[in-house]
Amino acid sequence: MAEIGTDILKAKALLENGELVGIPTETVYGLAGNALNVSSVAKIFQVKDRPFFDPLIIHVAGIGAIGAYVEKIPPLAAKLAHAFWPGPLTLVLPRKQIIPDLVTSGIDTVGIRCPAHSLTQQLLKELSFPLAAPSANPFGYISPTKASHVNDQLGEKIQYILDGGECIVGIESTIVGFENGLPQILRMGGLSVEDIESVAGKTKIQLHSTSNPKAPGQLQSHYSPKKKLVLGDLKKLVKTYGPNDVGVLAFNKWRNEIEPGHQRILSPTGDVIIAAQNLFSYLRELDQLNVAIIVAEEVPDVGLGRAINDRLRRASAEIDR
């Protein structure tokens, strides 16, 4: 298994030698490699078993670094970056040729973000290159929010994981692209639509489900546990599948007919921010229980609730499973 620690210089040396390192961010843990090194990028796809048509996000230490990797920054993109970086926001911008085609799946834009985690910030400031870092999990599976999750899934394939504790956001970054200078949300994430619109004004939501995505996380089936997940009305689902055969993922209420150990409540107080923090950890725990199926309900579709529901819908999709 991989070594887990907080040695920035060790992580730096491995990355400079073309190896991969698990890194913490405020959203989820990433599987990081030198974004300018095609061999390192290829290792990311290989270790994750990720299809090459699904582009990667590159990570930089701050706004000042992005000019080296993108051709232009629309005014609203700069405004969003100043408002929310470091933070759970990815901007999709026209790339410079220094970014390998493999990173972007051959398209002429690149997703770029500045993560808000002190360890990874320190690491990025030590490096002379950006990091390509999709979530550190096998492709299509539940994203990791602890170093131990990364080790459980990929520990035999990488040497080192930077341990930054549990992720404080718990779902991936919101991805915003631009068309004629105007923003459009390509993936729901840790920054709400309301947050984006408070800075950029009314914003188009363009959540493609496609086999040729413009940004990560747009495939219809994604973020999935190994067990089948069914989304809907919990009362009806428990009746359909039987109380003894299901693991339940509920928003804020326990179900008396289900064994407590087979239930996970995202937020007993009904707070969607807390629910987002718990989503992937609880899906992972339910996936490890001795149950036949996982049943889940949507949360209120406001704020981060939109991103949670997006992840649940993709996790329950039958396509490409």
C-alpha positions in Angstrom: 0.0 0.0 0.0 1.0 3.6 -0.4 2.8 5.6 2.3 0.6 8.3 3.9 2.1 11.4 5.3 2.6 15.2 5.2 6.0 15.4 3.6 5.8 18.1 0.9 9.3 17.6 -0.3 8.8 13.9 -0.8 5.6 14.5 -2.8 7.5 17.2 -4.9 10.4 14.8 -5.6 8.0 12.0 -6.8 6.1 14.4 -9.0 9.3 15.8 -10.5 10.3 12.3 -11.3 7.1 11.6 -13.2 5.3 9.7 -10.5 1.8 10.2 -9.2 0.8 11.4 -5.7 -2.5 11.5 -3.9 -3.2 15.1 -2.8 -5.9 16.6 -0.6 -8.1 19.5 -1.7 -11.1 21.1 -0.1 -13.4 19.2 -2.5 -12.1 15.6 -2.8 -8.6 13.9 -2.9 -6.9 14.1 -6.3 -4.6 11.8 -8.2 -1.9 14.2 -9.2 0.8 14.2 -11.9 2.8 16.7 -13.8 0.3 18.2 -16.2 3.1 19.1 -18.7 4.6 15.6 -18.8 2.7 13.3 -21.2 4.0 10.2 -19.5 2.8 11.3 -16.1 -0.6 12.2 -17.5 -0.9 8.8 -19.2 -0.2 7.2 -15.9 -3.2 9.0 -14.4 -5.5 7.5 -17.1 -3.9 4.1 -16.6 -4.1 4.1 -12.8 -7.7 5.3 -12.8 -8.7 3.2 -15.8 -10.2 6.4 -17.1 -11.2 6.8 -20.7 -8.9 9.1 -22.7 -11.9 11.1 -24.0 -12.6 12.4 -20.5 -10.5 15.6 -20.0 -8.5 16.4 -16.8 -8.4 19.6 -14.7 -5.1 21.2 -14.0 -4.3 22.8 -10.6 -2.3 25.9 -10.0 -1.3 27.9 -6.9 -3.1 31.1 -7.8 -4.5 33.5 -10.4 -1.1 34.7 -11.3 -0.2 31.3 -12.7 -2.9 30.8 -15.2 -1.6 33.2 -17.9 1.1 30.6 -18.7 -1.4 28.0 -19.6 -4.4 29.8 -21.2 -4.7 32.1 -24.2 -7.2 34.5 -22.8 -9.3 35.1 -19.7 -12.7 36.6 -20.3 -13.5 39.5 -17.9 -16.2 37.4 -16.1 -13.7 34.5 -15.7 -11.2 36.8 -14.0 -14.0 38.2 -11.8 -15.0 34.7 -10.7 -11.4 33.7 -10.1 -10.8 36.8 -7.9 -14.0 36.1 -6.0 -13.7 32.3 -5.4 -10.0 31.2 -5.7 -8.6 29.4 -3.9 -11.8 27.4 -3.8 -14.1 24.8 -5.5 -14.3 26.5 -8.9 -12.9 25.3 -12.2 -12.8 27.6 -15.2 -12.7 26.2 -18.7 -10.6 28.5 -20.8 -8.8 28.4 -24.2 -5.6 26.6 -23.7 -2.0 27.3 -24.8 -0.2 24.6 -26.7 2.1 24.0 -23.7 -0.8 21.9 -22.3 -0.6 18.4 -23.8 -3.5 17.1 -25.9 -3.9 14.2 -23.6 -4.9 16.5 -20.7 -7.7 18.1 -22.7 -8.7 15.0 -24.7 -7.7 17.0 -27.8 -10.2 19.9 -27.4 -8.9 23.5 -27.4 -9.9 24.4 -23.9 -8.6 23.4 -20.5 -10.2 23.2 -17.0 -8.1 25.0 -14.5 -8.5 25.7 -10.8 -6.8 26.9 -7.6 -7.5 24.5 -4.7 -8.1 25.7 -1.2 -6.0 23.3 0.9 -2.9 24.4 2.7 -0.8 21.3 2.0 -1.6 21.3 -1.7 -1.1 25.1 -1.9 2.4 24.6 -0.4 3.1 21.8 -2.9 2.0 23.8 -5.9 4.2 26.7 -4.8 7.2 24.3 -4.7 6.6 23.0 -8.2 7.5 24.6 -11.6 4.5 22.9 -13.3 0.8 22.6 -12.8 -0.8 19.4 -11.6 -3.3 17.4 -13.5 -5.4 15.9 -10.7 -8.7 14.1 -11.2 -10.3 12.5 -8.2 -8.2 9.7 -6.8 -10.5 6.8 -7.4 -11.0 4.1 -10.1 -13.0 5.8 -12.9 -16.7 6.0 -12.3 -16.5 5.0 -8.6 -17.2 7.1 -5.5 -14.8 10.0 -5.0 -12.4 9.9 -2.0 -12.7 12.4 0.9 -10.0 10.9 3.1 -6.4 9.7 2.6 -7.5 6.2 3.7 -10.1 6.1 0.9 -7.3 6.8 -1.7 -5.2 4.1 -0.1 -8.0 1.6 -0.2 -8.6 2.1 -3.9 -5.3 3.0 -5.4 -2.7 2.3 -2.7 -1.1 -0.5 -4.6 -0.6 1.7 -7.7 1.0 4.8 -6.2 3.8 5.4 -3.7 2.6 8.4 -1.6 -0.5 10.1 -0.4 -0.4 13.6 1.2 -2.7 13.4 4.2 -4.7 16.6 4.6 -7.5 15.2 6.7 -11.1 15.0 5.7 -12.2 17.2 2.8 -14.3 20.1 4.0 -16.5 20.4 0.9 -16.9 16.8 0.0 -18.0 17.1 -3.7 -16.1 18.1 -6.7 -15.6 21.7 -8.0 -18.2 23.6 -9.9 -17.1 23.8 -13.5 -17.8 27.0 -15.5 -17.1 27.5 -19.2 -17.6 30.5 -21.4 -19.4 31.1 -24.7 -18.9 34.6 -26.2 -17.6 35.7 -22.9 -20.7 34.6 -21.0 -20.5 31.9 -18.3 -22.3 28.6 -18.4 -22.2 26.0 -15.7 -20.9 22.6 -17.1 -20.9 20.7 -13.8 -22.6 21.3 -10.5 -20.2 21.2 -7.6 -19.0 22.8 -4.3 -19.9 26.3 -5.4 -23.6 26.9 -5.8 -25.4 28.5 -8.7 -26.4 31.3 -6.4 -22.7 31.9 -5.6 -21.8 32.1 -9.3 -24.7 34.3 -10.2 -23.9 36.7 -7.3 -20.7 37.6 -9.2 -21.4 36.8 -12.8 -25.1 37.6 -13.1 -27.6 35.2 -14.6 -25.7 32.1 -15.7 -26.7 29.4 -18.2 -26.7 25.8 -16.9 -25.5 23.4 -19.5 -25.1 19.9 -17.9 -24.3 17.7 -20.8 -24.6 13.9 -20.4 -22.4 12.7 -23.2 -19.7 10.3 -24.3 -17.6 13.2 -25.6 -17.5 15.6 -22.6 -16.2 19.2 -22.6 -15.3 18.9 -18.9 -14.9 16.2 -16.3 -17.9 14.7 -14.6 -20.3 15.1 -17.5 -20.8 11.4 -18.2 -24.3 10.2 -17.5 -23.1 7.3 -15.3 -20.5 8.4 -12.8 -19.6 8.6 -9.0 -21.2 5.1 -8.7 -21.0 2.6 -5.8 -20.4 -1.1 -6.8 -23.8 -2.0 -5.6 -26.9 -0.8 -7.6 -28.2 2.5 -6.4 -31.9 3.4 -6.9 -33.1 6.9 -6.4 -36.6 7.8 -5.5 -39.2 7.9 -2.8 -37.7 6.0 0.2 -41.0 4.7 1.5 -41.9 3.1 -1.8 -38.3 1.8 -2.5 -38.1 0.1 0.9 -41.4 -1.5 0.3 -40.3 -2.7 -3.1 -37.0 -4.1 -2.2 -37.6 -5.1 1.4 -36.3 -3.6 4.6 -33.8 -6.3 5.2 -32.1 -6.1 1.8 -31.4 -2.3 1.5 -29.0 0.2 2.6 -30.7 3.6 3.0 -29.2 7.0 2.2 -31.6 9.6 3.5 -31.4 13.4 3.7 -32.5 14.1 7.3 -34.8 11.4 8.7 -34.4 7.9 10.0 -36.7 5.1 8.9 -38.0 3.0 11.8 -38.4 -0.2 9.7 -34.7 -0.2 8.7 -31.9 -1.4 11.0 -30.0 1.7 12.1 -26.7 0.3 11.0 -28.0 0.0 7.4 -28.9 3.7 7.3 -26.9 6.9 6.7 -28.4 10.3 7.3 -26.7 13.0 5.3 -27.7 15.8 7.7 -30.1 15.3 10.6 -30.5 19.1 10.8 -31.3 19.4 7.1 -28.2 21.3 6.1 -27.2 20.7 2.5 -23.6 21.9 3.2 -23.2 19.1 5.8 -25.0 16.7 3.4 -22.4 17.5 0.7 -19.5 16.8 3.1 -21.0 13.4 4.0 -22.2 12.2 0.6 -19.3 10.2 -0.8 -18.2 8.8 2.6 -21.7 7.5 3.3 -22.1 6.1 -0.2 -18.8 4.3 0.4 -19.9 2.9 3.8 -23.2 1.7 2.4 -21.4 0.0 -0.5 -19.5 -2.1 2.1 -22.5 -3.3 4.0 -24.1 -6.7 3.6 -27.1 -5.4 1.6 -28.3 -6.2 -1.9 -29.1 -2.6 -3.0 -28.7 1.0 -1.9 -31.8 3.2 -2.0 -31.5 7.0 -1.8 -33.6 10.1 -1.9 -32.9 13.5 -3.4 -32.2 16.5 -1.2 -33.8 19.9 -1.5 -32.7 21.2 -4.9 -31.2 24.5 -3.8 -27.7 25.7 -3.2 -25.3 22.7 -2.9 -28.4 20.5 -3.0 -28.3 20.8 -6.8 -24.8 19.3 -6.9 -25.7 16.5 -4.5 -28.7 15.5 -6.6 -26.6 15.7 -9.7 -24.2 13.2 -8.2 -27.0 10.9 -7.0 -28.6 10.9 -10.4 -25.3 9.9 -12.1 -24.6 7.3 -9.5 -28.0 5.7 -10.1 -27.7 5.8 -13.9 -27.5 2.3 -15.6 -25.6 3.5 -18.7 -21.9 2.4 -18.9 -22.0 0.7 -15.5 
